[in-house]
Amino acid sequence: MRTWLMQRVALLIVLAVVPVGAAFANAAAGTVTINASSHLGTKILVSSNGVTLYHYMQEKKGVIKCTGACAKLWPPLLASTKLQAGPGVTAAKLGTIKRSDGSLQVTYNGLALYRHASDKKAGQTNGQGVDGQWFAVTTAGAVTKATSSPQVTGAPSGGATPGGTTTLPQVTCNPAVVVTDPSDPCYNTSH
């Protein structure tokens, strides 16, 4: 009888803990966290995994122009349920805007936020200055036109701009900077 009672109590404890754990997992999965980083020599916004966030200068507050092919090259940062400001980010500046497909895109100080398809890991700023229209967003809520090495002045090969044009990349590499990442267009092969 005692063993049967202990099994029932253990089962009740497991049944009580599982929904609580699932609730925390779902809340975390639905949270979009915006952090700050100094990749361009100034404090810029990055996603929770450190990917740089950009704004398209043709978009005025409350208007989304990057859709279709543009949104494939420049994936919008979408909000599922909750926005969270990381250290150095002002929570009151976080918001959302409804896209034409009904999804909610994250904004900061009214600026719609995007990632760049070629930024694969934290610290990359390959989208900075592309077509003179795409710039990282600062923690102050403005865009920065600071440049990084390499300076990308065109969309990646096969990339689309909102107008549907395709441009090839034009990369200017700083010879004084040693680049050790083989996927970087300025990778120094003389290692």
VMD Tcl script that draws the C-alpha trace (Angstrom):
set ca {
  {0.00 0.00 0.00}
  {2.82 2.37 0.89}
  {4.54 1.77 -2.49}
  {1.28 2.40 -4.33}
  {0.80 5.68 -2.41}
  {4.37 6.83 -3.17}
  {3.90 6.07 -6.88}
  {0.68 8.13 -6.94}
  {2.37 11.07 -5.20}
  {5.35 10.91 -7.60}
  {2.98 10.83 -10.58}
  {1.08 13.87 -9.27}
  {4.34 15.79 -8.81}
  {5.44 14.99 -12.37}
  {2.04 16.01 -13.75}
  {2.22 19.30 -11.84}
  {5.78 20.14 -12.95}
  {5.46 19.33 -16.68}
  {2.87 22.04 -17.50}
  {4.87 24.64 -15.57}
  {8.04 23.75 -17.51}
  {6.12 23.82 -20.80}
  {4.71 27.25 -19.95}
  {8.20 28.63 -19.32}
  {9.51 27.05 -22.54}
  {6.66 28.55 -24.57}
  {7.15 31.99 -23.03}
  {10.87 31.91 -23.83}
  {10.21 30.70 -27.38}
  {7.83 33.59 -28.00}
  {10.18 36.26 -26.65}
  {12.22 38.45 -29.00}
  {15.20 39.93 -27.17}
  {17.06 42.93 -28.60}
  {20.58 43.48 -27.31}
  {23.31 46.07 -27.89}
  {26.78 45.59 -29.37}
  {29.71 47.77 -30.47}
  {30.45 46.09 -33.83}
  {30.65 49.37 -35.76}
  {32.40 51.40 -33.07}
  {29.06 52.60 -31.70}
  {26.29 50.87 -29.78}
  {24.02 49.13 -32.31}
  {21.05 46.80 -31.99}
  {21.56 43.06 -32.42}
  {19.27 40.06 -32.07}
  {19.45 37.74 -29.07}
  {22.12 35.70 -30.90}
  {24.19 38.79 -31.80}
  {23.12 39.28 -35.43}
  {23.14 42.93 -36.53}
  {19.77 44.64 -37.06}
  {19.30 47.13 -39.91}
  {16.75 49.63 -41.19}
  {15.83 50.41 -44.80}
  {16.04 54.19 -45.33}
  {13.21 54.23 -47.89}
  {10.81 53.22 -45.12}
  {9.38 56.04 -43.12}
  {7.87 55.39 -39.71}
  {4.78 53.22 -40.07}
  {5.46 52.12 -43.68}
  {6.92 48.77 -44.83}
  {8.39 48.67 -48.36}
  {10.70 45.63 -48.12}
  {8.50 42.69 -49.12}
  {8.77 39.73 -51.53}
  {12.30 39.19 -52.88}
  {13.59 42.04 -50.72}
  {12.38 40.29 -47.54}
  {14.28 37.13 -48.56}
  {17.57 39.02 -48.66}
  {16.57 41.23 -45.73}
  {14.48 39.02 -43.40}
  {12.31 41.17 -41.14}
  {12.70 40.64 -37.40}
  {9.29 39.29 -36.47}
  {7.66 39.32 -33.05}
  {5.62 36.36 -31.96}
  {4.45 37.44 -28.51}
  {6.78 39.40 -26.26}
  {9.57 41.95 -26.80}
  {12.41 42.19 -24.32}
  {15.08 44.88 -24.11}
  {18.53 43.57 -23.27}
  {21.21 45.61 -21.49}
  {21.73 49.00 -23.12}
  {18.43 48.91 -25.04}
  {15.49 51.17 -24.11}
  {12.35 49.03 -23.66}
  {10.05 52.01 -24.31}
  {11.48 52.32 -27.85}
  {10.55 48.74 -28.78}
  {7.36 48.23 -30.74}
  {5.83 46.44 -33.70}
  {4.29 47.24 -37.07}
  {1.89 45.04 -39.02}
  {3.24 43.74 -42.34}
  {1.03 43.15 -45.40}
  {1.02 39.39 -44.63}
  {-0.38 40.08 -41.14}
  {2.84 39.29 -39.24}
  {4.22 41.76 -36.71}
  {7.66 43.21 -37.38}
  {9.78 44.56 -34.53}
  {10.51 48.29 -34.54}
  {12.85 50.43 -32.47}
  {12.00 54.09 -32.10}
  {9.56 53.50 -34.98}
  {12.23 52.07 -37.33}
  {11.41 48.61 -38.75}
  {14.23 46.13 -38.03}
  {15.73 43.64 -40.50}
  {18.59 41.16 -40.59}
  {20.82 40.64 -43.63}
  {20.97 37.17 -45.21}
  {24.79 37.21 -45.39}
  {25.24 37.96 -41.67}
  {25.59 34.36 -40.50}
  {27.13 34.91 -37.08}
  {27.45 37.48 -34.32}
  {29.57 40.50 -35.13}
  {29.07 40.49 -38.88}
  {27.88 43.75 -40.46}
  {27.79 42.76 -44.14}
  {24.56 44.69 -44.67}
  {25.94 48.02 -43.44}
  {25.65 50.65 -46.17}
  {24.31 48.31 -48.88}
  {23.00 50.40 -51.79}
  {23.39 53.45 -49.55}
  {20.00 52.50 -48.07}
  {20.57 49.89 -45.34}
  {22.13 50.86 -42.03}
  {22.47 49.43 -38.53}
  {20.23 50.98 -35.88}
  {21.82 52.52 -32.79}
  {20.59 52.13 -29.23}
  {19.64 55.82 -29.41}
  {17.05 54.89 -32.05}
  {18.72 56.30 -35.17}
  {20.68 54.73 -38.02}
  {24.47 54.83 -38.09}
  {26.40 55.31 -41.28}
  {29.64 54.15 -39.65}
  {31.52 51.76 -41.90}
  {33.13 48.48 -41.10}
  {35.72 46.44 -42.89}
  {34.86 45.25 -45.49}
  {32.70 48.07 -46.75}
  {29.93 46.59 -48.85}
  {28.54 49.02 -51.40}
  {26.23 46.70 -53.34}
  {23.76 43.92 -52.61}
  {25.19 40.39 -52.61}
  {25.15 38.53 -55.90}
  {21.60 37.63 -56.83}
  {20.29 40.02 -54.17}
  {17.18 42.00 -54.74}
  {16.31 45.51 -53.72}
  {12.71 46.60 -53.17}
  {12.59 47.92 -56.73}
  {13.43 44.46 -58.04}
  {16.90 45.32 -59.35}
  {19.88 43.05 -58.82}
  {23.34 44.36 -58.12}
  {26.68 42.65 -57.74}
  {28.74 43.22 -54.61}
  {31.47 45.81 -54.61}
  {33.74 45.19 -51.68}
  {36.58 47.42 -50.59}
  {38.95 45.66 -48.20}
  {41.20 47.43 -45.75}
  {44.73 46.04 -46.36}
  {45.75 46.90 -42.78}
  {43.11 44.51 -41.35}
  {43.96 40.82 -41.16}
  {40.79 38.82 -41.87}
  {40.91 35.19 -40.76}
  {37.36 34.12 -41.62}
  {37.46 32.23 -44.97}
  {33.81 33.15 -45.67}
  {34.64 36.87 -45.49}
  {35.15 38.50 -48.92}
  {38.33 40.14 -47.57}
  {39.86 36.91 -46.27}
  {43.64 37.28 -46.39}
  {44.96 34.26 -48.29}
  {48.54 35.02 -47.32}
  {48.22 33.22 -43.93}
}
mol new
graphics top color blue
foreach p $ca { graphics top sphere $p radius 0.5 }
foreach p [lrange $ca 0 end-1] q [lrange $ca 1 end] { graphics top cylinder $p $q radius 0.2 }
display resetview
